């Protein structure tokens, strides 16, 4: 409910602001919230609006572009994973290309603006995991951990721990630990950090993962 209210507030703010760069910021943030709410139709609409504006610009400063590029990457990863899980061979190749392109765009932007850098590294790791390049995935997750610790990006660092734990629990995983830390320990570290930061939504998602595994 709280995320839904935030999405509605962002929509109102977007209508009021009217300054082009801020339209991109608000649409990116709105799409991100919609993805968290599993409102993929709404997220796609927001991203299409953002992309229409973004594609017309010769240059967008990284701070204005970062929310949109991260949301677009997240959306493309969601679609790719869904397609892989459903074994939809007619869409996997196209969605893989989309996710690869979004990864490159988000990584390029994150070099200049660090807000989502840890999260982008985490998602890049997930991209490689989904296309069965586990060694590359793990390298990116190591980078996400290093960058999260360096930047003090604790929410994204904890979410990286969850991603590692979640994927290492998969039957196809050839990894059981990373940096000498086991799957169970990563999930415990994430839980402790979420509790310290009072991130109830993340704790609820962690509980779902525990009940499914």
Secondary structure, 3 states (H helix, E strand, C coil): CHHHHHHHHHHHHHHHHCCHHHHHHHHHHHHHHHHHCCCHHHHHHHHHHHHHHHCCCCCCCHHHHHHHHHHHHHHHHHHHHHHHHCCCHHHHHHHHHHHHHHHHHHHHHHCCCCCCHHHHHHHHHHHHHHCCCHHHHHHHHHHHHHHHHHHCCHHHHHHHHHHHHHHHCCCCCCCCEECCEEHHHHHHHHHHHHHHHCCHHHHHHHHHHHHHC
